Amino acid sequence: MLLKVLAYSYLNNLYSSRKMEAALKENIQFMWLSGMNKPDHNTLNRFRSQRLKDVLKEIFAQVVMLLVESGHVSLQEIYTDGTKIEANANRYTFVWGKSIKTNKDKISAQLKELWNYAQEIASEELKDNSPVEFKEIDAEKVKRTIVQIDKALKDKEVSPEIKKKLNYARKQWPERLEKYADQEEKLGKRNSYSKTDPDATFMRMKEDHLQNGQLKAGYNVQISTNNQFIVNYSHHQNPNDTTTLPKHIEQFRQLYNQLPQAVIADAGYGSEENYTRIKELGIDPFIKYNCFDRDQNKGLKSQYHDLMYDKENDCYYCPTGKKKDRCGTTKKITENGFVGYYARYHSDNCEGCPLSGQCQVGKKKGTIEINHNLNHLRSEAIDLLNSKKGEYYRRKRGIDVEPVFGNIKQNKGFRRFMLKGLSKTEVETGLLAMAHNLSKLTA
């Protein structure tokens, strides 16, 4: 009964448990659905946030399978995209990973100054102590170091300023470092979180009416659709769409015990990791990369387009005829643990060359980095995307998955989560997805 009430509430754009409670007393349709039962808002909210979090995806998958059986949906081709939805969190209660690192570095530098001062004043007392490194510090290490400094400076003439610093360090630093350790644990691999919803990450939202690039706490919601029906949804704390696709596809397999034949997505997903992992699963990746549209325009060309590659000798020649020899390999690891290899090529005699600015990595003139595997995967993607099927998918993607987000945000007015926490907000997305599918089915 409670699931029927929640699903019907989301169909009618009612997201507040108090409004649902009122509707159960006033609206005859809600009364019929509930069999004249009148659960209060606490009961509705507990059911939504606690009881549904482990089972809603299974229920959602059953609804999708009914749509498959009726011929409304196919699981062979899925159109994937993502959007950011604001969390139910204070916009100004942020914690930044870089800020924590900066504060810890300051404490480390000041502790080193106190240690060096103690060694100057009381070298005899500290001569038996092993050298102390302050690159990595924690509350216990700070406590031990301050105790050592106190012992060494006992009965010594110490400047008032140093005494003041030691007293401050003794009272404040261990507590602060414990707080920083707790914050770093909550951060994980993220660079920020909200104090009022620690699972939410600060992201740039498209709904920026002041157009000042304001960051808001939110979640990256990924969905896959077919014929504008939602067939898969997942929540992510990383604002970057690129790293979300492998987990999103894995969840699809868990829901339906099968994989799609084709995944269609925009350039935000066109990475070496995504191309590789999707191909390993036997799926055709109809996924643009970030320069695909530019490369299709004959007037615009990709980076290093003027360089000629000699595959046999593994070297490049620039338009001036200078040779760039292979000088090493750079390894880059993604957040998901995927390893990409970039070949480096260098030429020493590039001084005064008018084209030197076009072929360099950072400040290293004459050095370029090439990912040969990514270039090969991109050439395969071009062939797929320019095939008849690829052109059809590219045209359809914009009218399949993107209108779903428009319907949820504009027509249904859902732009901010009501609940807090990754698992609870995912329940809200599941209810929205079910409501969207039922609404489209009966339209």
C-alpha positions as CSV (number, residue, x, y, z in Angstrom):
1,M,0.0,0.0,0.0
2,L,2.8,2.5,0.9
3,L,4.6,1.8,-2.3
4,K,1.4,2.5,-4.3
5,V,1.0,5.8,-2.4
6,L,4.6,6.8,-3.0
7,A,4.5,5.9,-6.7
8,Y,1.3,7.8,-7.2
9,S,2.6,10.8,-5.3
10,Y,5.7,11.0,-7.6
11,L,3.3,10.7,-10.6
12,N,1.5,13.8,-9.3
13,N,4.7,15.8,-8.4
14,L,4.2,15.3,-4.7
15,Y,7.6,14.8,-3.1
16,S,7.1,16.0,0.5
17,S,6.0,13.4,3.0
18,R,3.8,16.0,4.8
19,K,2.0,16.8,1.5
20,M,1.5,13.1,1.0
21,E,0.0,12.8,4.5
22,A,-2.4,15.7,3.7
23,A,-3.4,14.1,0.3
24,L,-4.3,10.8,2.1
25,K,-6.8,12.7,4.2
26,E,-8.2,15.1,1.4
27,N,-7.8,13.4,-2.0
28,I,-10.2,10.7,-2.8
29,Q,-7.8,9.0,-5.3
30,F,-5.2,8.7,-2.5
31,M,-7.9,7.4,-0.1
32,W,-8.8,4.7,-2.5
33,L,-5.2,3.7,-3.1
34,S,-4.5,3.4,0.6
35,G,-7.8,1.7,1.5
36,M,-8.7,4.6,3.8
37,N,-5.5,4.1,5.8
38,K,-3.9,7.3,6.9
39,P,-0.2,6.8,7.6
40,D,1.5,9.9,8.9
41,H,4.5,11.6,7.3
42,N,7.0,9.8,9.6
43,T,5.7,6.4,8.5
44,L,5.8,7.4,4.8
45,N,9.4,8.8,5.2
46,R,10.7,5.8,7.1
47,F,9.3,3.5,4.4
48,R,10.8,5.6,1.6
49,S,14.2,6.1,3.1
50,Q,14.8,2.8,5.0
51,R,12.6,0.0,3.7
52,L,12.9,0.8,0.0
53,K,16.7,1.4,-0.3
54,D,17.5,-2.3,-0.7
55,V,14.6,-3.5,-2.9
56,L,13.5,-0.6,-5.1
57,K,15.9,-1.4,-7.9
58,E,14.5,-4.9,-8.2
59,I,11.0,-3.5,-8.3
60,F,12.1,-1.0,-10.9
61,A,13.6,-3.8,-13.0
62,Q,10.4,-5.8,-12.9
63,V,8.4,-2.8,-14.2
64,V,11.0,-2.4,-17.0
65,M,10.7,-6.1,-17.9
66,L,6.9,-5.7,-18.2
67,L,7.6,-2.8,-20.7
68,V,9.9,-5.1,-22.6
69,E,7.3,-7.9,-22.8
70,S,4.7,-5.4,-24.0
71,G,7.0,-4.2,-26.8
72,H,7.4,-0.6,-25.5
73,V,11.1,-1.0,-24.6
74,S,14.2,-2.8,-26.0
75,L,17.2,-3.6,-23.9
76,Q,19.5,-4.0,-26.9
77,E,20.3,-0.3,-27.4
78,I,20.5,2.2,-24.5
79,Y,21.1,5.9,-24.6
80,T,23.1,7.2,-21.6
81,D,23.5,10.6,-20.2
82,G,23.9,12.3,-16.8
83,T,22.7,15.4,-14.9
84,K,23.5,17.1,-11.6
85,I,20.7,17.4,-9.1
86,E,21.1,19.6,-6.0
87,A,21.3,17.9,-2.6
88,N,19.3,18.8,0.4
89,A,22.3,20.5,2.0
90,N,23.4,24.0,3.0
91,R,25.2,25.6,0.2
92,Y,27.8,27.2,2.5
93,T,28.8,24.3,4.8
94,F,31.5,23.0,2.5
95,V,34.7,21.1,3.3
96,W,37.5,21.2,0.7
97,G,40.3,18.6,0.4
98,K,42.8,21.2,-0.7
99,S,42.0,23.3,2.4
100,I,42.6,20.3,4.7
101,K,46.0,19.7,3.0
102,T,47.0,23.4,3.3
103,N,46.1,23.5,7.0
104,K,48.0,20.3,7.7
105,D,51.0,21.6,5.8
106,K,50.9,24.8,7.9
107,I,50.9,22.7,11.2
108,S,53.7,20.6,9.8
109,A,55.9,23.6,9.0
110,Q,55.2,25.3,12.4
111,L,56.0,22.0,14.2
112,K,59.3,21.7,12.3
113,E,60.1,25.3,13.4
114,L,59.5,24.5,17.0
115,W,61.6,21.3,16.7
116,N,64.5,23.2,15.1
117,Y,64.3,25.8,17.8
118,A,64.4,23.1,20.5
119,Q,67.4,21.6,18.9
120,E,69.2,24.9,18.9
121,I,68.4,25.6,22.6
122,A,68.7,22.0,24.0
123,S,70.8,20.0,21.6
124,E,72.2,17.8,24.4
125,E,68.7,16.7,25.5
126,L,67.6,15.8,22.0
127,K,70.8,14.2,20.7
128,D,69.6,10.7,21.5
129,N,66.4,11.1,19.6
130,S,66.2,9.8,16.0
131,P,65.6,12.4,13.3
132,V,62.0,13.4,13.0
133,E,60.2,13.8,9.7
134,F,57.2,16.1,9.5
135,K,55.9,15.4,6.0
136,E,53.2,13.0,7.3
137,I,51.7,14.0,10.7
138,D,48.8,12.9,12.8
139,A,47.4,13.8,16.3
140,E,49.6,11.1,18.1
141,K,52.8,12.2,16.4
142,V,52.2,15.8,17.3
143,K,51.5,14.9,20.9
144,R,54.7,12.9,21.2
145,T,56.8,15.6,19.5
146,I,55.4,18.4,21.8
147,V,56.1,16.2,24.8
148,Q,59.7,15.8,23.6
149,I,60.1,19.5,23.0
150,D,58.6,20.3,26.5
151,K,61.1,17.9,28.1
152,A,64.1,19.4,26.2
153,L,63.1,23.0,27.0
154,K,62.5,22.3,30.7
155,D,64.5,24.7,32.9
156,K,65.8,26.5,29.7
157,E,65.4,30.1,28.9
158,V,62.6,30.2,26.3
159,S,61.3,33.2,24.5
160,P,57.7,34.2,25.4
161,E,56.6,33.8,21.7
162,I,57.8,30.2,21.6
163,K,56.0,29.5,24.9
164,K,52.8,30.9,23.4
165,K,53.2,28.8,20.3
166,L,53.8,25.6,22.3
167,N,50.8,26.2,24.5
168,Y,48.6,26.8,21.4
169,A,50.0,23.7,19.7
170,R,49.4,21.5,22.8
171,K,45.8,22.6,23.1
172,Q,44.7,23.0,19.4
173,W,46.8,20.9,17.0
174,P,45.9,17.3,18.1
175,E,42.2,18.1,18.1
176,R,42.4,19.8,14.7
177,L,44.4,16.8,13.2
178,E,41.8,14.4,14.5
179,K,39.1,16.5,12.8
180,Y,41.1,16.6,9.6
181,A,41.5,12.8,9.7
182,D,37.7,12.4,10.1
183,Q,37.1,14.8,7.2
184,E,39.6,13.0,4.9
185,E,37.8,9.7,5.6
186,K,34.5,11.3,4.6
187,L,36.1,12.8,1.5
188,G,37.6,9.5,0.2
189,K,38.7,10.3,-3.4
190,R,36.5,13.4,-3.7
191,N,37.8,17.0,-3.4
192,S,34.8,18.3,-1.4
193,Y,31.7,17.5,0.6
194,S,28.9,19.2,2.5
195,K,28.7,19.2,6.3
196,T,24.9,18.8,6.2
197,D,25.0,15.9,3.7
198,P,28.5,14.4,3.7
199,D,27.7,12.1,0.8
200,A,27.1,15.1,-1.5
201,T,29.9,16.7,-3.5
202,F,30.1,20.3,-4.6
203,M,29.5,20.5,-8.4
204,R,28.7,23.2,-11.0
205,M,25.0,23.2,-11.8
206,K,23.5,24.3,-15.1
207,E,20.8,26.1,-13.1
208,D,23.1,29.0,-12.4
209,H,20.8,32.1,-12.6
210,L,23.5,34.5,-11.5
211,Q,25.9,33.0,-14.0
212,N,28.8,33.2,-11.6
213,G,29.8,29.5,-11.7
214,Q,28.5,28.9,-8.2
215,L,29.2,25.4,-6.8
216,K,26.3,23.6,-5.0
217,A,26.3,20.3,-3.1
218,G,24.7,17.7,-5.4
219,Y,24.8,14.2,-7.0
220,N,25.6,13.1,-10.5
221,V,22.6,11.2,-11.7
222,Q,23.1,8.8,-14.6
223,I,20.3,7.3,-16.6
224,S,19.9,5.0,-19.6
225,T,16.8,5.2,-21.8
226,N,15.2,3.4,-24.7
227,N,12.2,5.1,-26.5
228,Q,12.3,7.7,-23.7
229,F,11.6,5.0,-21.0
230,I,14.2,4.9,-18.2
231,V,15.8,1.4,-18.1
232,N,18.7,2.1,-15.7
233,Y,19.7,4.7,-13.2
234,S,22.7,5.2,-10.8
235,H,24.0,7.8,-8.5
236,H,27.6,9.0,-8.3
237,Q,29.6,11.4,-6.2
238,N,32.0,12.4,-8.9
239,P,30.9,15.3,-11.1
240,N,32.7,13.9,-14.1
241,D,30.6,11.7,-16.3
242,T,33.6,9.9,-17.8
243,T,34.3,7.8,-14.7
244,T,30.7,6.7,-14.1
245,L,30.0,4.6,-17.2
246,P,31.7,1.3,-16.2
247,K,29.7,1.1,-12.9
248,H,26.5,2.2,-14.6
249,I,26.8,-0.6,-17.2
250,E,27.7,-3.1,-14.5
251,Q,24.5,-2.2,-12.7
252,F,22.6,-2.8,-15.9
253,R,24.0,-6.4,-16.0
254,Q,23.0,-7.0,-12.3
255,L,19.5,-5.8,-12.9
256,Y,18.7,-7.8,-16.1
257,N,21.4,-10.6,-16.3
258,Q,22.3,-9.4,-19.7
259,L,24.2,-6.6,-21.5
260,P,23.0,-4.3,-24.3
261,Q,24.3,-4.6,-27.8
262,A,25.1,-0.9,-28.1
263,V,25.7,2.0,-25.8
264,I,25.1,5.5,-27.2
265,A,26.5,8.5,-25.3
266,D,27.9,12.0,-25.9
267,A,31.5,13.2,-25.8
268,G,31.6,13.3,-22.0
269,Y,32.0,9.6,-22.0
270,G,34.6,9.2,-24.8
271,S,37.7,8.1,-22.8
272,E,40.2,5.3,-23.4
273,E,38.9,3.5,-20.3
274,N,35.3,3.5,-21.4
275,Y,36.1,2.4,-25.0
276,T,38.3,-0.4,-23.8
277,R,36.0,-1.7,-21.0
278,I,32.8,-1.6,-23.1
279,K,34.5,-3.4,-26.0
280,E,35.7,-6.1,-23.6
281,L,32.1,-6.7,-22.6
282,G,31.2,-7.2,-26.3
283,I,29.2,-4.0,-26.5
284,D,29.4,-1.6,-29.5
285,P,30.4,1.9,-28.2
286,F,28.6,4.5,-30.2
287,I,30.3,7.2,-28.1
288,K,31.8,10.4,-29.3
289,Y,35.1,11.7,-28.0
290,N,35.7,15.3,-27.1
291,C,37.0,16.5,-30.5
292,F,34.7,14.3,-32.7
293,D,32.6,17.1,-34.1
294,R,35.7,19.2,-34.7
295,D,37.5,16.4,-36.5
296,Q,34.4,15.9,-38.8
297,N,34.8,19.4,-40.0
298,K,37.5,19.5,-42.6
299,G,38.5,23.0,-41.7
300,L,39.4,22.0,-38.2
301,K,42.1,19.4,-37.4
302,S,43.2,17.5,-34.3
303,Q,46.3,18.2,-32.2
304,Y,49.6,17.3,-33.8
305,H,47.9,16.9,-37.2
306,D,51.0,18.3,-39.0
307,L,53.3,15.7,-37.6
308,M,54.1,12.6,-39.7
309,Y,54.5,9.3,-37.8
310,D,57.0,6.7,-38.9
311,K,55.6,3.5,-37.5
312,E,58.6,1.3,-38.4
313,N,61.1,3.5,-36.5
314,D,58.6,4.7,-33.9
315,C,59.3,8.4,-34.4
316,Y,57.7,11.6,-35.7
317,Y,58.7,14.2,-38.2
318,C,57.5,17.8,-37.9
319,P,56.8,20.0,-40.9
320,T,60.3,21.6,-40.7
321,G,61.8,18.1,-41.2
322,K,63.1,17.7,-37.6
323,K,62.9,14.2,-36.1
324,K,61.3,13.5,-32.8
325,D,62.6,10.2,-31.3
326,R,60.8,8.1,-28.7
327,C,62.2,9.1,-25.3
328,G,60.0,7.3,-22.8
329,T,56.5,6.4,-21.7
330,T,54.2,8.1,-19.2
331,K,51.7,6.1,-17.2
332,K,48.4,7.7,-16.1
333,I,45.9,5.9,-13.8
334,T,42.3,6.9,-13.7
335,E,40.1,7.0,-10.6
336,N,38.7,3.6,-11.4
337,G,42.3,2.1,-11.6
338,F,42.5,1.9,-15.4
339,V,46.1,2.5,-16.7
340,G,46.8,4.5,-19.8
341,Y,50.2,4.7,-21.5
342,Y,51.4,7.8,-23.3
343,A,54.5,7.6,-25.5
344,R,56.8,10.6,-25.3
345,Y,58.7,11.9,-28.3
346,H,61.4,14.6,-28.1
347,S,63.6,16.7,-30.4
348,D,66.5,18.8,-29.0
349,N,66.9,21.3,-31.9
350,C,63.7,23.2,-31.6
351,E,65.1,26.6,-30.5
352,G,63.8,29.4,-32.7
353,C,61.3,27.1,-34.5
354,P,58.1,29.0,-35.3
355,L,56.0,25.8,-34.7
356,S,57.6,24.9,-31.4
357,G,54.5,26.1,-29.5
358,Q,52.3,23.6,-31.3
359,C,54.3,20.5,-30.3
360,Q,55.2,20.6,-26.7
361,V,53.9,19.2,-23.3
362,G,53.7,21.8,-20.7
363,K,57.0,23.8,-20.6
364,K,59.1,21.1,-22.2
365,K,59.7,22.4,-25.7
366,G,60.0,19.9,-28.5
367,T,58.3,17.1,-26.4
368,I,54.9,15.6,-27.3
369,E,52.8,12.9,-25.7
370,I,50.8,10.4,-27.9
371,N,48.4,7.7,-26.7
372,H,48.5,5.3,-29.6
373,N,45.8,3.0,-28.1
374,L,43.4,5.9,-27.7
375,N,44.0,7.1,-31.2
376,H,43.3,3.6,-32.5
377,L,40.1,3.4,-30.4
378,R,39.0,6.9,-31.7
379,S,39.5,5.8,-35.3
380,E,37.3,2.8,-34.6
381,A,34.7,5.1,-32.9
382,I,34.7,7.3,-36.0
383,D,33.9,4.3,-38.2
384,L,31.1,3.3,-35.9
385,L,29.6,6.8,-35.6
386,N,29.8,7.5,-39.3
387,S,28.1,4.2,-40.3
388,K,24.4,4.2,-41.1
389,K,23.5,2.8,-37.8
390,G,25.8,5.3,-36.0
391,E,24.2,8.2,-37.8
392,Y,20.8,7.0,-36.8
393,Y,21.9,6.6,-33.1
394,R,23.5,10.0,-33.1
395,R,20.3,11.7,-34.4
396,K,18.1,9.7,-32.0
397,R,20.2,10.3,-28.8
398,G,19.3,13.9,-28.5
399,I,15.5,13.1,-28.6
400,D,15.7,10.0,-26.5
401,V,17.6,10.6,-23.3
402,E,17.8,14.3,-23.0
403,P,14.0,15.0,-23.0
404,V,13.7,12.7,-20.0
405,F,15.8,15.1,-17.9
406,G,13.8,18.0,-19.2
407,N,10.6,16.3,-18.2
408,I,11.9,15.5,-14.7
409,K,13.3,18.9,-14.0
410,Q,10.8,21.2,-15.8
411,N,7.5,19.4,-16.0
412,K,7.8,17.5,-12.8
413,G,9.6,20.3,-11.0
414,F,12.2,18.0,-9.4
415,R,15.4,20.0,-9.0
416,R,16.4,19.2,-5.5
417,F,16.4,16.0,-3.4
418,M,14.2,15.8,-0.3
419,L,16.3,13.2,1.5
420,K,20.0,13.2,2.5
421,G,22.6,10.5,1.8
422,L,23.6,8.6,-1.3
423,S,21.4,5.5,-0.7
424,K,18.3,7.6,0.2
425,T,18.6,10.0,-2.7
426,E,19.0,7.0,-5.0
427,V,15.6,5.8,-3.8
428,E,14.1,9.2,-4.8
429,T,15.6,8.8,-8.3
430,G,14.1,5.3,-8.5
431,L,10.7,6.5,-7.6
432,L,11.0,9.3,-10.2
433,A,12.1,6.8,-12.8
434,M,9.1,4.5,-12.1
435,A,6.8,7.5,-12.1
436,H,8.2,8.7,-15.4
437,N,7.8,5.3,-17.0
438,L,4.2,4.8,-15.8
439,S,3.3,8.3,-16.9
440,K,4.7,7.7,-20.4
441,L,3.0,4.3,-20.6
442,T,-0.4,5.8,-19.9
443,A,0.1,9.0,-21.9
